Amino acid sequence: MILDYAGTKNSSDIIKIRDISNYEDNPLLILVLSLSDKLTDKIESFDCGADEYIVKPY
């Protein structure tokens, strides 16, 4: 699953990542595309279950 953040992330976006990654037998990998290159945003995404974080423009 690709989550594309055209702007800045908000708390509901992090909840989406957490909800998707917490499903039992979840076969999806979560790829976050974001304009933010802040280390804190990357860490928060990975902590919530994202598998990859790519900063735009790629």
Order of alpha helices (4+ residues) and beta strands (2+ residues): beta-alpha-beta-alpha-beta
